[in-house]
Amino acid sequence: RILGERLKLFTFSEEVGPGLPLWLPKGTIVRDEIERYAKEVEKSWGYQRVATPHIAKEALYKMSGHIPYYADSMYPPMKLDDGNYYLKAMNCPHTHMIFRSEPRSYRDLPVRYAEYGTVYRYERSGTLAGLLRVRGFTQNDAHIYCTEDQAEEEFLQVMKLHEFWYREVFGIKDFYMRLSLPSGNKKKYAGTPKEWKNAVSIVRNAMKR
């Protein structure tokens, strides 16, 4: 929070709103260079770039299950002639619509989509902290569509890509990955207990490898 302002990388404005960073010229150079290199790296790892809009109809988020379970973390809807629209808080539903825009065969899989997707989340004001916790941010997000047999290997490759960025690019040596397991409250969960058990097994096996 101190160096960002002092080095003139980014700033905040009360007129714009809390938790909504403004990237200054020097910070934008850093950001653009990282994004440019990421596009090169991910292309070589089999990712295809996509781009999605910043808003979508309420129906999309109902279909994905984010409403009503995630609505408290989303900005209020904009009421228009053809219904409510929301600022997107996550890229997933939009990307799913790209995937389903044409018929697919299992022979086409895996399909790896990557996007610099800007999202907006209404974080509580007391939790905002520099660039660590904000209300508007752009994440290098990816969605991988694959068969169940391919899932473990795909998950492993994602972890290897993280390791490449941490160790080789940024020189971060002290890091770990944590396996988060389902809690007792399943009200907000999609899928069945059997599917969750299988998914946890796939992730755990990949992490052990």
Backbone as CSV, one residue per row, in Angstrom:
resi,resn,N_x,N_y,N_z,CA_x,CA_y,CA_z,C_x,C_y,C_z
1,ARG,0.816,-1.208,0.000,0.000,0.000,0.000,0.854,1.264,0.000
2,ILE,2.008,1.190,0.673,2.903,2.350,0.737,3.709,2.482,-0.545
3,LEU,4.349,1.373,-0.971,5.217,1.423,-2.156,4.430,1.678,-3.430
4,GLY,3.213,1.151,-3.516,2.404,1.365,-4.711,2.188,2.833,-4.990
5,GLU,1.904,3.588,-3.934,1.707,5.029,-4.080,3.045,5.739,-4.288
6,ARG,4.058,5.348,-3.492,5.352,6.031,-3.553,6.036,5.848,-4.906
7,LEU,5.932,4.659,-5.475,6.560,4.372,-6.772,5.661,4.780,-7.938
8,LYS,4.495,5.313,-7.606,3.541,5.773,-8.615,3.116,4.638,-9.560
9,LEU,2.763,3.509,-8.941,2.264,2.360,-9.701,0.740,2.413,-9.824
10,PHE,0.076,2.747,-8.716,-1.385,2.823,-8.724,-1.825,3.822,-7.659
11,THR,-3.088,4.212,-7.728,-3.645,5.129,-6.741,-5.118,4.820,-6.557
12,PHE,-5.701,5.409,-5.521,-7.134,5.282,-5.263,-7.745,6.675,-5.184
13,SER,-9.006,6.761,-5.501,-9.697,8.048,-5.491,-11.054,7.878,-4.810
14,GLU,-11.351,8.759,-3.859,-12.653,8.714,-3.201,-13.776,8.937,-4.205
15,GLU,-13.487,9.760,-5.223,-14.504,10.039,-6.236,-14.823,8.800,-7.076
16,VAL,-13.836,7.930,-7.264,-14.064,6.678,-8.004,-14.715,5.648,-7.093
17,GLY,-14.212,5.548,-5.863,-14.782,4.624,-4.898,-13.708,3.777,-4.229
18,PRO,-13.937,3.357,-2.988,-12.949,2.530,-2.283,-12.781,1.164,-2.930
19,GLY,-11.549,0.677,-2.897,-11.274,-0.657,-3.425,-11.273,-0.752,-4.930
20,LEU,-11.244,0.408,-5.629,-11.230,0.423,-7.095,-9.940,1.108,-7.556
21,PRO,-8.859,0.335,-7.728,-7.557,0.928,-8.052,-7.508,1.555,-9.436
22,LEU,-6.730,2.625,-9.510,-6.448,3.295,-10.780,-4.980,3.061,-11.101
23,TRP,-4.712,2.469,-12.250,-3.334,2.147,-12.625,-2.678,3.358,-13.284
24,LEU,-1.550,3.778,-12.721,-0.781,4.905,-13.246,0.135,4.412,-14.369
25,PRO,0.747,5.330,-15.136,1.575,4.901,-16.277,2.642,3.869,-15.923
26,LYS,3.393,4.071,-14.832,4.456,3.115,-14.482,3.875,1.750,-14.116
27,GLY,2.791,1.760,-13.360,2.161,0.497,-12.985,1.575,-0.218,-14.178
28,THR,1.070,0.542,-15.125,0.489,-0.051,-16.320,1.562,-0.721,-17.173
29,ILE,2.774,-0.152,-17.178,3.884,-0.787,-17.896,4.172,-2.162,-17.296
30,VAL,4.262,-2.226,-15.974,4.519,-3.498,-15.292,3.418,-4.498,-15.613
31,ARG,2.190,-4.032,-15.490,1.035,-4.891,-15.740,1.016,-5.399,-17.186
32,ASP,1.249,-4.499,-18.139,1.228,-4.884,-19.553,2.318,-5.892,-19.888
33,GLU,3.517,-5.709,-19.293,4.622,-6.627,-19.584,4.338,-8.025,-19.036
34,ILE,3.771,-8.090,-17.828,3.427,-9.394,-17.257,2.354,-10.072,-18.104
35,GLU,1.340,-9.310,-18.516,0.278,-9.876,-19.336,0.800,-10.349,-20.690
36,ARG,1.678,-9.553,-21.290,2.234,-9.928,-22.595,2.992,-11.250,-22.490
37,TYR,3.837,-11.372,-21.462,4.611,-12.597,-21.294,3.704,-13.780,-20.963
38,ALA,2.666,-13.536,-20.144,1.737,-14.613,-19.775,1.042,-15.177,-21.002
39,LYS,0.678,-14.310,-21.938,0.030,-14.778,-23.163,0.956,-15.707,-23.945
40,GLU,2.234,-15.361,-24.011,3.208,-16.206,-24.722,3.352,-17.557,-24.027
41,VAL,3.497,-17.519,-22.690,3.684,-18.746,-21.924,2.472,-19.660,-22.061
42,GLU,1.289,-19.089,-21.869,0.085,-19.911,-21.865,-0.228,-20.479,-23.253
43,LYS,0.109,-19.741,-24.290,-0.080,-20.282,-25.634,0.763,-21.536,-25.826
44,SER,1.997,-21.492,-25.313,2.877,-22.654,-25.437,2.410,-23.821,-24.565
45,TRP,1.576,-23.543,-23.555,1.040,-24.584,-22.678,-0.345,-25.055,-23.147
46,GLY,-0.805,-24.559,-24.296,-2.042,-25.062,-24.875,-3.291,-24.286,-24.542
47,TYR,-3.143,-23.040,-24.064,-4.313,-22.222,-23.737,-4.703,-21.347,-24.920
48,GLN,-6.006,-21.115,-25.050,-6.541,-20.189,-26.043,-7.146,-18.995,-25.314
49,ARG,-6.895,-17.792,-25.845,-7.401,-16.571,-25.216,-8.843,-16.293,-25.618
50,VAL,-9.645,-15.879,-24.625,-11.023,-15.446,-24.874,-11.232,-14.124,-24.138
51,ALA,-12.362,-13.464,-24.417,-12.712,-12.221,-23.732,-14.217,-12.176,-23.561
52,THR,-14.661,-11.736,-22.389,-16.096,-11.700,-22.098,-16.482,-10.324,-21.553
53,PRO,-17.766,-9.954,-21.647,-18.216,-8.639,-21.192,-18.213,-8.506,-19.670
54,HIS,-18.312,-7.273,-19.202,-18.250,-6.981,-17.774,-19.598,-7.153,-17.083
55,ILE,-20.667,-7.323,-17.829,-21.992,-7.483,-17.248,-22.694,-8.664,-17.903
56,ALA,-23.765,-9.122,-17.244,-24.574,-10.201,-17.820,-25.950,-10.194,-17.171
57,LYS,-26.884,-10.854,-17.813,-28.236,-10.952,-17.291,-28.277,-11.779,-16.006
58,GLU,-29.248,-11.460,-15.192,-29.456,-12.195,-13.947,-29.654,-13.689,-14.210
59,ALA,-30.304,-14.009,-15.320,-30.590,-15.410,-15.635,-29.318,-16.250,-15.727
60,LEU,-28.234,-15.647,-16.207,-26.976,-16.390,-16.321,-26.472,-16.817,-14.945
61,TYR,-26.541,-15.895,-13.979,-26.036,-16.201,-12.639,-26.978,-17.106,-11.856
62,LYS,-28.256,-17.116,-12.218,-29.165,-18.091,-11.632,-28.853,-19.483,-12.182
63,MET,-28.565,-19.537,-13.483,-28.222,-20.811,-14.113,-26.953,-21.396,-13.500
64,SER,-25.974,-20.530,-13.240,-24.686,-21.000,-12.710,-24.754,-21.322,-11.221
65,GLY,-25.812,-20.846,-10.543,-25.949,-21.110,-9.115,-25.375,-20.025,-8.220
66,HIS,-24.853,-18.943,-8.797,-24.276,-17.883,-7.972,-25.353,-17.050,-7.264
67,ILE,-26.529,-16.973,-7.856,-27.661,-16.322,-7.193,-28.628,-17.444,-6.788
68,PRO,-29.025,-17.541,-5.522,-28.905,-16.520,-4.492,-27.677,-16.638,-3.587
69,TYR,-26.827,-17.654,-3.771,-25.781,-17.947,-2.784,-24.642,-16.931,-2.749
70,TYR,-24.405,-16.213,-3.841,-23.262,-15.302,-3.899,-23.705,-13.842,-4.043
71,ALA,-25.013,-13.605,-4.037,-25.535,-12.270,-4.335,-25.027,-11.202,-3.372
72,ASP,-24.777,-11.565,-2.113,-24.309,-10.588,-1.126,-22.952,-10.013,-1.479
73,SER,-22.169,-10.733,-2.279,-20.835,-10.261,-2.668,-20.829,-9.606,-4.046
74,MET,-22.022,-9.448,-4.632,-22.129,-8.824,-5.951,-22.725,-7.431,-5.808
75,TYR,-22.401,-6.562,-6.752,-23.017,-5.244,-6.759,-24.495,-5.374,-7.085
76,PRO,-25.320,-4.437,-6.612,-26.769,-4.528,-6.874,-27.064,-4.549,-8.366
77,PRO,-28.183,-5.157,-8.752,-28.507,-5.276,-10.178,-28.895,-3.936,-10.798
78,MET,-28.671,-3.832,-12.104,-29.140,-2.696,-12.894,-30.437,-3.119,-13.571
79,LYS,-31.492,-2.404,-13.319,-32.800,-2.768,-13.865,-32.959,-2.142,-15.250
80,LEU,-33.067,-2.974,-16.286,-33.223,-2.518,-17.657,-34.525,-3.072,-18.244
81,ASP,-34.802,-2.683,-19.465,-36.081,-3.067,-20.090,-36.273,-4.578,-20.168
82,ASP,-35.185,-5.318,-20.409,-35.311,-6.769,-20.571,-34.873,-7.538,-19.330
83,GLY,-34.889,-6.873,-18.177,-34.571,-7.571,-16.932,-33.380,-6.985,-16.206
84,ASN,-32.940,-7.687,-15.175,-31.813,-7.240,-14.361,-30.481,-7.679,-14.959
85,TYR,-29.494,-6.770,-14.865,-28.120,-7.075,-15.255,-27.210,-6.867,-14.045
86,TYR,-26.165,-7.690,-13.948,-25.199,-7.576,-12.863,-23.797,-7.332,-13.420
87,LEU,-23.000,-6.531,-12.686,-21.563,-6.510,-12.942,-21.029,-7.890,-12.585
88,LYS,-20.188,-8.443,-13.413,-19.761,-9.826,-13.141,-18.778,-9.873,-11.976
89,ALA,-19.019,-10.808,-11.075,-18.136,-11.037,-9.936,-17.219,-12.225,-10.173
90,MET,-17.495,-12.957,-11.247,-16.680,-14.122,-11.606,-16.812,-14.343,-13.114
91,ASN,-15.777,-14.939,-13.705,-15.759,-15.137,-15.158,-16.385,-16.459,-15.594
92,CYS,-16.553,-17.376,-14.658,-16.934,-18.742,-15.011,-18.180,-18.842,-15.889
93,PRO,-19.310,-18.242,-15.486,-20.523,-18.444,-16.304,-20.364,-17.950,-17.736
94,HIS,-19.673,-16.813,-17.922,-19.467,-16.286,-19.266,-18.662,-17.265,-20.121
95,THR,-17.599,-17.816,-19.516,-16.740,-18.735,-20.263,-17.484,-20.011,-20.617
96,HIS,-18.350,-20.462,-19.714,-19.151,-21.659,-20.017,-20.019,-21.437,-21.261
97,MET,-20.498,-20.197,-21.428,-21.321,-19.900,-22.598,-20.488,-19.959,-23.888
98,ILE,-19.213,-19.607,-23.790,-18.319,-19.739,-24.947,-18.154,-21.217,-25.297
99,PHE,-17.935,-22.036,-24.274,-17.725,-23.461,-24.511,-18.943,-24.107,-25.155
100,ARG,-20.128,-23.716,-24.711,-21.337,-24.365,-25.214,-21.889,-23.690,-26.473
101,SER,-21.140,-22.760,-27.040,-21.615,-22.037,-28.229,-21.602,-22.900,-29.490
102,GLU,-20.980,-24.065,-29.428,-20.957,-24.979,-30.567,-20.888,-26.413,-30.070
103,PRO,-21.319,-27.381,-30.860,-21.272,-28.782,-30.425,-19.829,-29.220,-30.169
104,ARG,-19.649,-30.077,-29.184,-18.313,-30.568,-28.831,-18.297,-32.087,-28.824
105,SER,-17.151,-32.637,-29.111,-16.921,-34.067,-28.988,-15.866,-34.284,-27.909
106,TYR,-15.912,-35.450,-27.263,-14.879,-35.761,-26.280,-13.498,-35.780,-26.934
107,ARG,-13.477,-35.959,-28.255,-12.194,-35.957,-28.965,-11.582,-34.548,-29.010
108,ASP,-12.412,-33.513,-28.787,-11.924,-32.133,-28.800,-11.245,-31.756,-27.485
109,LEU,-11.416,-32.593,-26.468,-10.946,-32.257,-25.129,-9.514,-32.709,-24.895
110,PRO,-8.766,-32.030,-24.054,-9.180,-30.885,-23.248,-9.203,-29.577,-24.050
111,VAL,-10.094,-28.681,-23.644,-10.143,-27.317,-24.165,-9.744,-26.394,-23.029
112,ARG,-8.740,-25.562,-23.262,-8.229,-24.661,-22.211,-8.425,-23.213,-22.645
113,TYR,-9.285,-22.504,-21.922,-9.533,-21.091,-22.203,-8.880,-20.235,-21.120
114,ALA,-8.282,-19.130,-21.525,-7.696,-18.185,-20.572,-8.176,-16.787,-20.904
115,GLU,-8.328,-15.967,-19.866,-8.866,-14.617,-20.061,-8.323,-13.675,-19.002
116,TYR,-8.021,-12.436,-19.404,-7.796,-11.365,-18.436,-9.166,-10.770,-18.134
117,GLY,-9.853,-11.369,-17.197,-11.230,-10.991,-16.912,-11.328,-10.030,-15.744
118,THR,-11.938,-8.875,-15.960,-12.139,-7.898,-14.895,-13.450,-8.193,-14.185
119,VAL,-13.377,-8.315,-12.864,-14.551,-8.650,-12.065,-14.732,-7.624,-10.944
120,TYR,-15.951,-7.581,-10.413,-16.297,-6.598,-9.384,-17.014,-7.313,-8.250
121,ARG,-16.460,-7.182,-7.041,-17.039,-7.841,-5.884,-17.223,-6.820,-4.758
122,TYR,-18.384,-6.845,-4.157,-18.663,-5.875,-3.102,-18.111,-6.387,-1.776
123,GLU,-16.800,-6.199,-1.591,-16.160,-6.578,-0.341,-16.521,-5.561,0.741
124,ARG,-16.631,-6.019,1.981,-16.907,-5.111,3.092,-15.770,-4.103,3.233
125,SER,-16.118,-2.863,3.562,-15.118,-1.793,3.587,-13.978,-2.091,4.551
126,GLY,-14.262,-2.774,5.656,-13.216,-3.075,6.637,-12.213,-4.103,6.165
127,THR,-12.515,-4.816,5.073,-11.601,-5.852,4.581,-10.696,-5.350,3.464
128,LEU,-10.938,-4.149,2.945,-10.154,-3.631,1.827,-8.732,-3.338,2.274
129,ALA,-7.744,-3.732,1.445,-6.337,-3.533,1.807,-5.476,-3.467,0.559
130,GLY,-5.080,-2.239,0.160,-4.198,-2.080,-0.991,-4.723,-2.826,-2.202
131,LEU,-3.827,-3.569,-2.871,-4.250,-4.404,-3.998,-4.583,-5.826,-3.557
132,LEU,-4.384,-6.117,-2.258,-4.612,-7.474,-1.775,-6.096,-7.805,-1.695
133,ARG,-6.912,-6.831,-1.300,-8.361,-7.026,-1.203,-9.028,-5.785,-1.773
134,VAL,-9.631,-5.922,-2.925,-10.211,-4.789,-3.639,-11.625,-5.140,-4.095
135,ARG,-12.304,-4.173,-4.701,-13.653,-4.408,-5.209,-13.690,-4.558,-6.722
136,GLY,-12.620,-4.168,-7.378,-12.523,-4.338,-8.814,-11.114,-4.776,-9.179
137,PHE,-10.976,-5.878,-9.890,-9.639,-6.358,-10.249,-9.707,-7.222,-11.505
138,THR,-8.572,-7.333,-12.165,-8.467,-8.165,-13.369,-7.629,-9.387,-13.033
139,GLN,-8.201,-10.563,-13.216,-7.472,-11.792,-12.900,-7.192,-12.578,-14.177
140,ASN,-6.022,-13.172,-14.198,-5.678,-14.057,-15.296,-6.345,-15.392,-15.004
141,ASP,-7.534,-15.539,-15.530,-8.402,-16.655,-15.176,-8.378,-17.710,-16.269
142,ALA,-8.559,-18.965,-15.891,-8.585,-20.043,-16.882,-9.680,-21.035,-16.550
143,HIS,-10.256,-21.614,-17.584,-11.246,-22.670,-17.435,-10.867,-23.804,-18.374
144,ILE,-10.780,-24.999,-17.818,-10.358,-26.172,-18.583,-11.514,-27.163,-18.645
145,TYR,-11.870,-27.545,-19.852,-12.946,-28.513,-20.075,-12.305,-29.823,-20.518
146,CYS,-12.534,-30.877,-19.753,-11.840,-32.133,-20.019,-12.706,-33.303,-19.570
147,THR,-12.287,-34.506,-19.929,-12.973,-35.703,-19.461,-12.512,-35.998,-18.031
148,GLU,-13.272,-36.835,-17.358,-12.896,-37.198,-15.988,-11.531,-37.881,-15.964
149,ASP,-11.238,-38.669,-16.975,-9.942,-39.348,-17.031,-8.785,-38.372,-17.214
150,GLN,-9.064,-37.208,-17.789,-8.018,-36.223,-18.028,-7.827,-35.259,-16.850
151,ALA,-8.772,-35.262,-15.907,-8.819,-34.213,-14.884,-7.569,-34.168,-14.008
152,GLU,-7.082,-35.318,-13.569,-5.921,-35.317,-12.677,-4.696,-34.741,-13.367
153,GLU,-4.457,-35.141,-14.594,-3.293,-34.637,-15.329,-3.428,-33.141,-15.606
154,GLU,-4.632,-32.691,-15.936,-4.843,-31.264,-16.182,-4.593,-30.456,-14.912
155,PHE,-5.087,-30.966,-13.776,-4.870,-30.273,-12.499,-3.378,-30.206,-12.182
156,LEU,-2.672,-31.291,-12.435,-1.226,-31.330,-12.189,-0.509,-30.291,-13.046
157,GLN,-0.902,-30.168,-14.297,-0.258,-29.204,-15.187,-0.513,-27.760,-14.736
158,VAL,-1.711,-27.498,-14.192,-1.992,-26.160,-13.659,-1.048,-25.848,-12.501
159,MET,-0.834,-26.814,-11.611,0.087,-26.598,-10.486,1.522,-26.391,-10.972
160,LYS,1.898,-27.097,-12.024,3.240,-26.913,-12.580,3.390,-25.524,-13.194
161,LEU,2.305,-25.018,-13.781,2.334,-23.665,-14.348,2.472,-22.633,-13.233
162,HIS,1.753,-22.831,-12.123,1.928,-21.956,-10.961,3.384,-21.983,-10.488
163,GLU,3.929,-23.192,-10.381,5.309,-23.333,-9.914,6.268,-22.611,-10.857
164,PHE,6.044,-22.693,-12.148,6.888,-21.991,-13.117,6.900,-20.492,-12.838
165,TRP,5.705,-19.918,-12.627,5.625,-18.469,-12.375,6.284,-18.106,-11.056
166,TYR,6.006,-18.887,-10.017,6.568,-18.560,-8.708,8.092,-18.666,-8.713
167,ARG,8.610,-19.825,-9.125,10.052,-20.076,-9.023,10.857,-19.399,-10.134
168,GLU,10.449,-19.650,-11.377,11.273,-19.232,-12.506,11.119,-17.743,-12.841
169,VAL,9.902,-17.239,-12.767,9.661,-15.860,-13.195,9.868,-14.870,-12.049
170,PHE,9.236,-15.134,-10.908,9.267,-14.167,-9.808,10.241,-14.537,-8.696
171,GLY,10.853,-15.717,-8.774,11.835,-16.096,-7.770,11.266,-16.343,-6.389
172,ILE,9.997,-16.729,-6.303,9.367,-17.016,-5.013,9.603,-18.490,-4.686
173,LYS,10.344,-18.747,-3.621,10.693,-20.127,-3.265,9.826,-20.671,-2.138
174,ASP,9.401,-19.791,-1.227,8.680,-20.221,-0.028,7.176,-20.154,-0.275
175,PHE,6.614,-21.235,-0.771,5.178,-21.279,-1.007,4.682,-22.713,-0.830
176,TYR,3.401,-22.842,-0.622,2.800,-24.167,-0.482,1.393,-24.125,-1.045
177,MET,0.823,-25.296,-1.285,-0.554,-25.401,-1.742,-1.345,-26.197,-0.717
178,ARG,-2.587,-25.770,-0.486,-3.421,-26.363,0.546,-4.645,-27.015,-0.091
179,LEU,-4.956,-28.212,0.350,-6.155,-28.908,-0.116,-7.314,-28.548,0.812
180,SER,-8.283,-27.792,0.292,-9.458,-27.413,1.075,-10.568,-28.435,0.829
181,LEU,-11.074,-29.015,1.896,-12.070,-30.078,1.801,-13.480,-29.544,2.053
182,PRO,-14.507,-30.260,1.580,-15.894,-29.824,1.815,-16.205,-29.744,3.310
183,SER,-17.005,-28.753,3.696,-17.414,-28.609,5.087,-18.702,-29.392,5.325
184,GLY,-19.215,-29.302,6.535,-20.430,-30.040,6.862,-21.676,-29.475,6.212
185,ASN,-21.681,-28.156,5.945,-22.861,-27.507,5.362,-22.811,-27.603,3.844
186,LYS,-23.693,-28.412,3.267,-23.656,-28.659,1.818,-24.714,-27.868,1.060
187,LYS,-25.377,-26.917,1.712,-26.488,-26.214,1.073,-26.062,-25.464,-0.187
188,LYS,-24.823,-24.962,-0.210,-24.379,-24.164,-1.347,-23.553,-24.978,-2.339
189,TYR,-23.552,-26.293,-2.193,-22.707,-27.131,-3.034,-23.473,-27.634,-4.255
190,ALA,-22.787,-27.678,-5.375,-23.343,-28.309,-6.571,-22.882,-29.764,-6.607
191,GLY,-23.621,-30.581,-7.339,-23.197,-31.962,-7.475,-23.679,-32.840,-6.334
192,THR,-23.198,-34.080,-6.313,-23.617,-35.082,-5.324,-22.438,-35.444,-4.423
193,PRO,-22.697,-36.031,-3.240,-21.595,-36.467,-2.363,-20.598,-37.382,-3.071
194,LYS,-21.105,-38.254,-3.940,-20.209,-39.151,-4.674,-19.292,-38.371,-5.597
195,GLU,-19.846,-37.352,-6.276,-19.034,-36.534,-7.182,-17.989,-35.731,-6.410
196,TRP,-18.367,-35.226,-5.241,-17.405,-34.480,-4.420,-16.278,-35.399,-3.944
197,LYS,-16.630,-36.606,-3.520,-15.618,-37.561,-3.061,-14.635,-37.876,-4.183
198,ASN,-15.158,-38.050,-5.383,-14.319,-38.342,-6.541,-13.424,-37.146,-6.882
199,ALA,-14.023,-35.938,-6.830,-13.261,-34.734,-7.147,-12.111,-34.531,-6.157
200,VAL,-12.387,-34.730,-4.869,-11.344,-34.591,-3.847,-10.222,-35.602,-4.092
201,SER,-10.597,-36.807,-4.476,-9.588,-37.844,-4.751,-8.697,-37.444,-5.916
202,ILE,-9.293,-36.886,-6.975,-8.524,-36.450,-8.133,-7.539,-35.349,-7.759
203,VAL,-8.012,-34.365,-6.994,-7.163,-33.241,-6.602,-6.052,-33.707,-5.672
204,ARG,-6.414,-34.571,-4.695,-5.401,-35.046,-3.753,-4.306,-35.836,-4.475
205,ASN,-4.698,-36.695,-5.401,-3.704,-37.483,-6.143,-2.766,-36.582,-6.933
206,ALA,-3.335,-35.550,-7.573,-2.497,-34.626,-8.341,-1.535,-33.886,-7.436
207,MET,-1.991,-33.456,-6.266,-1.128,-32.723,-5.337,-0.015,-33.616,-4.796
208,LYS,-0.324,-34.879,-4.543,0.719,-35.814,-4.080,1.793,-35.992,-5.155
209,ARG,1.346,-36.103,-6.401,2.302,-36.230,-7.506,3.173,-34.992,-7.611
